[in-house]
């Protein structure tokens, strides 16, 4: 069975196979023209995570100067982090293709070569929800369905008949939004999701603990007791402690629709589970080739390939976002500080409604699904679906991270 979502046309050609330009399919469309930094697991004695930069002549370890990614992103304001990266020679590790090939699938890697990790370390991982009108309507449907996917299609027709399928022209917090709120309250259709979708306050929640995110090529988890779930392809901003947006990456904010649909108070259980947050393949720092304007115009493509022959395609068009990325950053910082910086998922337009198995059943993941998220400026993030309960357990926390850095002598000459 094959399916396409939201009339995405030919997105199956989005760098899933080898590219005609000869560049590795994990790289952005302009290859290594930008400043691509990441974290790798560096084998050796002792082994450990290393901050790296990808250059045409190879992958270089910057850890002697920047022992953590948080340290690197604290270097000056927007654009200055990229300058700092180019001023450090680093230690050659391997070719770019060798790293990316060795990162493509966890159970096929060569343990003697480095592989990609999630590109963040000390940063808190935050996420903004209900930032696109289309996904806002789907959250309302989840709530009305009480987490039951069999009720979703009928409710979708009822909800869109009352409020329409496109609320993208309404600015959150505006007088027009307030008028719509009153109308929907009168019709007994007001929802907590509409409150954060068109109200003045954005939904911002903590997606994952520090160091818990998985990277490119690693398995991504759904709970075994979830029967209605989907990927959420998103742009993720890298923000330092001063609130400067210094770069961006791709992310998959895995969503368990049945669990959240039963109650929004179960958001933590629906969103924060072992291996349920993927970020990567690297952070593209803002420089002369890439900045916030490119983020605002970026289109993120999704491709899901199941072992049963099923395929799903979708897009997340950042130009359709209801709240500007800088507004979401400001709301994240309004009453909280992040001394090590944070990563911020910006939300998604994509919400699959196609049936995978029986009519009216909607889409849900199956074990072994390969989820590929790709964009022009940020490259390709690929993960395979497994259960949270059987994914590799998260063991490398802050105590182990600091112990490892100390054992490798990376805390002697540099500040975290």
C-alpha positions as CSV (number, residue, x, y, z in Angstrom):
1,X,0.0,0.0,0.0
2,X,1.3,3.4,-0.8
3,X,0.1,6.8,0.4
4,X,0.9,10.4,-0.1
5,X,0.0,13.1,2.4
6,X,-1.0,16.7,1.7
7,X,-0.4,16.5,-2.0
8,X,3.4,16.6,-1.9
9,X,4.0,15.4,-5.4
10,X,7.5,14.2,-6.1
11,X,9.1,14.5,-2.7
12,X,10.2,10.9,-3.0
13,X,13.2,12.2,-5.0
14,X,14.4,14.2,-1.9
15,X,17.9,12.8,-1.6
16,X,16.9,9.4,-0.2
17,X,19.1,7.7,-2.8
18,X,22.5,8.7,-4.0
19,X,22.5,12.2,-5.3
20,X,23.3,13.1,-8.9
21,X,25.7,15.8,-7.8
22,X,27.9,13.2,-6.2
23,X,27.5,14.7,-2.7
24,X,26.6,12.4,0.2
25,X,22.8,12.2,0.6
26,X,23.1,13.2,4.3
27,X,24.6,16.6,3.4
28,X,22.6,19.8,2.5
29,X,22.0,20.6,-1.2
30,X,25.0,23.0,-1.1
31,X,27.2,20.3,0.4
32,X,29.9,21.6,2.7
33,X,29.5,25.3,1.7
34,X,28.1,26.1,5.1
35,X,29.4,25.7,8.6
36,X,28.3,22.2,9.7
37,X,29.2,21.2,13.3
38,X,28.1,18.1,15.2
39,X,29.0,15.6,17.8
40,X,30.4,12.2,17.2
41,X,31.3,9.2,19.3
42,X,35.0,8.9,19.0
43,X,36.4,5.4,19.5
44,X,39.6,5.0,21.3
45,X,41.1,4.7,24.8
46,X,39.2,6.3,26.3
47,X,36.3,6.7,23.9
48,X,33.8,9.5,24.2
49,X,31.8,12.3,22.5
50,X,33.6,14.9,20.5
51,X,32.6,18.2,19.0
52,X,33.5,18.2,15.3
53,X,33.3,20.4,12.1
54,X,32.7,18.9,8.6
55,X,35.1,20.4,6.0
56,X,35.8,19.5,2.4
57,X,39.1,17.9,3.6
58,X,37.5,15.9,6.4
59,X,36.0,15.7,9.8
60,X,38.0,17.6,12.5
61,X,37.7,17.2,16.2
62,X,37.4,20.6,18.0
63,X,37.1,19.3,21.5
64,X,40.4,20.7,22.7
65,X,39.0,24.2,22.2
66,X,35.3,23.4,22.6
67,X,34.8,20.4,24.9
68,X,31.0,20.7,24.6
69,X,28.7,22.0,21.9
70,X,27.2,24.4,24.4
71,X,30.7,26.0,24.8
72,X,30.9,26.4,21.0
73,X,27.5,28.0,20.7
74,X,28.3,30.5,23.5
75,X,31.1,32.0,21.4
76,X,30.0,35.5,20.6
77,X,26.6,36.4,19.1
78,X,24.9,35.2,16.0
79,X,27.4,34.5,13.2
80,X,30.4,34.6,15.6
81,X,30.3,30.9,16.4
82,X,30.9,30.1,12.8
83,X,33.9,32.4,12.7
84,X,35.3,30.7,15.8
85,X,35.0,27.3,14.2
86,X,36.9,28.4,11.1
87,X,39.7,29.8,13.4
88,X,40.4,26.4,15.0
89,X,42.4,23.8,13.0
90,X,41.2,20.8,15.0
91,X,42.4,17.2,14.8
92,X,41.6,15.2,11.7
93,X,39.4,12.1,12.3
94,X,38.3,10.8,9.0
95,X,36.7,11.8,5.7
96,X,33.2,13.2,5.6
97,X,31.8,10.3,3.6
98,X,33.4,7.8,6.1
99,X,31.7,9.5,9.0
100,X,28.3,9.8,7.3
101,X,28.4,6.2,5.9
102,X,29.3,4.9,9.4
103,X,26.4,6.8,10.9
104,X,23.6,5.7,8.5
105,X,22.4,2.7,10.5
106,X,23.3,1.8,14.1
107,X,23.5,-2.0,13.7
108,X,25.8,-1.7,10.6
109,X,28.5,0.7,11.9
110,X,32.2,0.0,12.2
111,X,33.0,0.5,15.9
112,X,36.6,1.5,15.0
113,X,35.3,4.6,13.2
114,X,33.4,7.6,14.6
115,X,29.7,8.0,14.2
116,X,27.2,10.9,14.6
117,X,25.4,11.6,17.9
118,X,22.7,14.2,18.4
119,X,24.5,17.5,17.9
120,X,23.5,19.0,21.3
121,X,24.8,18.2,24.7
122,X,24.2,20.5,27.7
123,X,21.3,22.3,26.1
124,X,17.8,21.8,27.4
125,X,15.6,20.4,24.6
126,X,12.4,22.4,24.3
127,X,9.5,22.2,21.8
128,X,6.8,24.6,20.6
129,X,3.5,23.0,19.8
130,X,0.4,23.9,17.8
131,X,2.4,26.5,15.7
132,X,0.7,25.6,12.4
133,X,-3.0,25.9,11.6
134,X,-3.3,22.5,10.0
135,X,-1.7,20.7,12.9
136,X,-3.8,22.8,15.3
137,X,-7.0,21.4,13.8
138,X,-5.6,17.8,14.1
139,X,-4.8,18.4,17.8
140,X,-8.5,19.5,18.3
141,X,-9.6,16.3,16.6
142,X,-7.3,14.2,18.8
143,X,-8.9,15.8,21.9
144,X,-12.4,15.3,20.6
145,X,-11.7,11.7,19.7
146,X,-10.2,10.9,23.1
147,X,-7.3,9.2,21.5
148,X,-9.4,6.8,19.4
149,X,-8.2,6.9,15.8
150,X,-11.4,5.3,14.5
151,X,-13.4,8.4,15.5
152,X,-11.0,10.9,13.9
153,X,-12.3,11.0,10.3
154,X,-15.9,11.7,11.3
155,X,-14.8,14.4,13.8
156,X,-12.5,15.9,11.2
157,X,-15.5,16.6,8.9
158,X,-17.5,18.1,11.8
159,X,-14.7,20.3,13.1
160,X,-13.6,21.7,9.7
161,X,-17.3,22.4,8.7
162,X,-17.5,24.7,11.7
163,X,-14.1,26.4,11.8
164,X,-12.7,25.7,8.3
165,X,-9.6,23.9,7.3
166,X,-7.3,26.9,7.1
167,X,-6.8,29.3,10.0
168,X,-3.4,30.4,8.8
169,X,-4.6,33.9,8.1
170,X,-5.4,34.6,11.8
171,X,-2.5,36.1,13.8
172,X,-2.3,34.6,17.3
173,X,-3.4,37.0,20.0
174,X,-5.0,39.4,17.6
175,X,-8.5,40.9,17.9
176,X,-9.6,38.6,15.1
177,X,-8.3,35.6,17.0
178,X,-10.2,36.8,20.1
179,X,-13.4,37.1,18.1
180,X,-13.0,33.6,16.8
181,X,-12.4,32.4,20.3
182,X,-15.7,33.8,21.4
183,X,-17.6,32.3,18.5
184,X,-16.1,28.9,19.1
185,X,-16.9,29.1,22.8
186,X,-20.5,29.9,22.0
187,X,-20.5,26.8,19.8
188,X,-19.0,24.7,22.6
189,X,-16.0,23.9,20.4
190,X,-13.3,25.8,22.2
191,X,-10.2,23.7,22.9
192,X,-7.0,24.1,24.9
193,X,-5.2,23.5,21.5
194,X,-7.0,26.4,20.0
195,X,-6.0,28.5,23.0
196,X,-2.3,28.0,22.3
197,X,-2.8,28.0,18.5
198,X,-4.4,31.4,18.2
199,X,-4.2,32.8,21.7
200,X,-1.4,35.1,22.9
201,X,0.6,32.4,24.6
202,X,2.5,29.8,22.7
203,X,2.8,26.2,24.0
204,X,6.4,25.5,24.9
205,X,7.3,22.3,26.7
206,X,10.4,20.3,27.5
207,X,10.8,17.5,25.0
208,X,13.7,15.5,26.4
209,X,16.2,15.6,29.2
210,X,19.7,16.9,28.6
211,X,21.8,14.4,26.6
212,X,18.8,12.1,26.0
213,X,18.3,12.9,22.2
214,X,19.3,10.4,19.5
215,X,21.1,11.3,16.4
216,X,21.1,10.4,12.7
217,X,21.1,6.7,12.1
218,X,20.0,5.7,15.6
219,X,16.7,4.0,16.3
220,X,13.8,6.2,17.4
221,X,11.2,5.0,19.9
222,X,7.5,4.8,20.2
223,X,5.8,3.2,23.3
224,X,4.7,-0.3,22.9
225,X,1.2,0.6,24.3
226,X,0.6,3.3,21.7
227,X,-1.6,2.4,18.7
228,X,-1.9,5.9,17.1
229,X,1.3,7.8,16.6
230,X,3.3,9.6,13.9
231,X,6.6,11.4,13.2
232,X,6.8,15.2,13.4
233,X,9.4,16.7,11.0
234,X,10.6,20.0,12.3
235,X,13.3,22.6,12.2
236,X,15.2,22.9,15.5
237,X,16.9,26.2,16.5
238,X,20.1,26.2,18.4
239,X,20.0,29.0,21.0
240,X,22.7,30.1,23.4
241,X,22.3,31.3,27.0
242,X,21.9,35.0,25.8
243,X,19.0,34.1,23.6
244,X,21.0,34.4,20.4
245,X,19.8,32.0,17.6
246,X,23.2,30.7,16.3
247,X,22.1,27.8,14.1
248,X,19.5,25.2,13.2
249,X,19.1,21.4,12.7
250,X,16.4,19.0,11.7
251,X,14.4,17.1,14.3
252,X,11.7,14.5,14.8
253,X,9.4,15.3,17.7
254,X,7.7,11.8,17.8
255,X,4.1,12.2,18.8
256,X,1.9,9.5,20.5
257,X,-1.5,10.8,19.4
258,X,-3.6,8.3,21.3
259,X,-2.0,9.1,24.6
260,X,-2.1,12.9,24.3
261,X,-5.6,12.7,22.9
262,X,-6.9,11.0,26.1
263,X,-5.7,14.0,28.0
264,X,-3.4,16.9,27.4
265,X,-2.1,16.3,31.0
266,X,-0.5,13.2,29.5
267,X,1.7,15.3,27.2
268,X,4.9,14.3,29.1
269,X,4.0,10.6,28.7
270,X,3.2,11.2,25.0
271,X,6.3,13.2,24.2
272,X,9.2,12.3,26.5
273,X,10.2,8.6,26.3
274,X,13.4,6.7,25.7
275,X,14.7,7.5,22.2
276,X,11.6,9.6,21.3
277,X,13.6,12.7,20.3
278,X,15.8,12.8,17.2
279,X,18.0,15.8,16.3
280,X,20.6,16.0,13.5
281,X,22.4,15.2,11.5
282,X,24.4,18.3,12.6
283,X,23.8,21.9,13.4
284,X,24.3,24.4,10.6
285,X,25.6,27.6,12.1
286,X,24.5,30.9,10.9
287,X,27.1,32.5,8.6
288,X,27.2,34.2,5.2
289,X,25.5,31.2,3.6
290,X,22.7,30.5,6.0
291,X,20.6,32.5,8.5
292,X,17.2,33.0,10.0
293,X,15.6,34.1,6.7
294,X,16.5,30.7,5.2
295,X,14.9,29.0,8.2
296,X,11.7,31.0,7.7
297,X,11.5,29.9,4.1
298,X,12.7,26.3,4.6
299,X,10.6,23.3,3.4
300,X,11.1,20.1,5.4
301,X,10.3,16.9,3.5
302,X,9.2,13.6,5.2
303,X,9.4,10.1,3.8
304,X,8.3,7.0,5.8
305,X,9.1,3.6,4.3
306,X,7.6,0.5,6.1
307,X,8.8,-3.1,5.9
308,X,5.2,-3.8,4.7
309,X,5.8,-1.8,1.5
310,X,3.8,1.2,2.8
311,X,5.2,4.7,2.1
312,X,4.1,8.0,3.4
313,X,5.3,11.4,2.2
314,X,4.7,14.9,3.7
315,X,6.0,18.4,3.9
316,X,6.4,21.0,6.6
317,X,6.5,24.4,5.0
318,X,8.0,26.9,7.5
319,X,6.5,29.8,5.6
320,X,3.1,28.6,6.9
321,X,4.0,28.9,10.6
322,X,1.6,31.0,12.7
323,X,4.3,32.4,15.0
324,X,7.6,33.7,14.0
325,X,10.6,31.7,15.2
326,X,12.0,34.7,17.2
327,X,8.6,35.1,19.0
328,X,8.8,31.4,20.0
329,X,12.4,32.0,21.3
330,X,11.2,35.0,23.2
331,X,8.3,33.2,24.8
332,X,10.7,30.3,25.8
333,X,12.9,32.9,27.6
334,X,10.1,35.0,29.0
335,X,10.3,33.7,32.6
336,X,13.1,31.2,32.5
337,X,16.9,31.2,32.0
338,X,18.9,28.6,30.2
339,X,22.6,29.0,31.2
340,X,23.7,26.2,28.9
341,X,21.4,27.3,26.0
342,X,18.6,25.3,24.5
343,X,17.4,23.6,21.4
344,X,13.9,24.6,20.3
345,X,11.7,22.5,18.0
346,X,9.5,25.0,16.0
347,X,6.5,22.7,15.4
348,X,5.2,21.1,12.3
349,X,2.6,21.6,9.6
350,X,2.5,17.8,9.0
351,X,-0.2,15.7,10.5
352,X,-0.9,12.5,8.6
353,X,-4.6,11.6,8.0
354,X,-4.1,8.8,5.4
355,X,-5.2,5.3,6.3
356,X,-2.4,2.7,6.6
357,X,-4.4,-0.5,7.2
358,X,-8.2,-0.4,7.5
359,X,-10.4,2.4,6.3
360,X,-10.8,5.0,9.0
361,X,-7.8,3.7,11.0
362,X,-5.5,6.6,10.0
363,X,-1.7,6.4,10.1
364,X,0.4,4.9,12.8
365,X,4.0,3.6,12.9
366,X,5.0,0.0,12.6
367,X,8.2,-1.4,13.9
368,X,11.0,-1.1,11.3
369,X,9.6,2.0,9.6
370,X,12.5,4.1,8.3
371,X,11.8,7.8,8.8
372,X,13.7,10.2,6.5
373,X,13.5,14.0,7.1
374,X,15.3,16.2,4.6
375,X,15.6,19.9,3.8
376,X,17.6,22.0,1.3
377,X,19.8,23.8,3.9
378,X,20.0,21.2,6.7
379,X,20.5,17.9,5.1
380,X,19.0,14.5,6.0
381,X,18.0,13.0,9.3
382,X,17.1,9.3,9.1
383,X,16.0,7.0,11.9
384,X,14.4,3.6,12.2
385,X,11.3,3.0,14.4
386,X,11.5,0.7,17.4
387,X,9.8,0.5,20.7
388,X,11.0,2.8,23.5
389,X,11.1,-0.3,25.8
390,X,13.6,-2.1,23.5
391,X,15.6,0.8,22.1
392,X,19.2,1.1,23.6
393,X,18.6,2.5,27.1
394,X,19.9,6.0,27.8
395,X,22.9,5.6,30.2
396,X,25.2,8.5,29.3
397,X,23.9,11.2,31.6
398,X,25.6,14.4,33.0
399,X,27.7,12.6,35.6
400,X,29.1,10.2,33.0
401,X,29.6,13.0,30.5
402,X,31.7,15.1,32.9
403,X,33.6,12.1,34.1
404,X,34.4,11.2,30.5
405,X,35.6,14.7,29.6
406,X,37.8,14.7,32.7
407,X,39.3,11.3,31.9
408,X,40.2,12.5,28.4
409,X,41.8,15.6,29.7
410,X,39.4,18.0,28.1
411,X,38.6,20.0,31.2
412,X,42.2,21.0,32.0
413,X,42.6,23.8,29.4
414,X,39.1,24.7,28.4
415,X,36.0,25.9,30.1
416,X,32.8,23.9,29.7
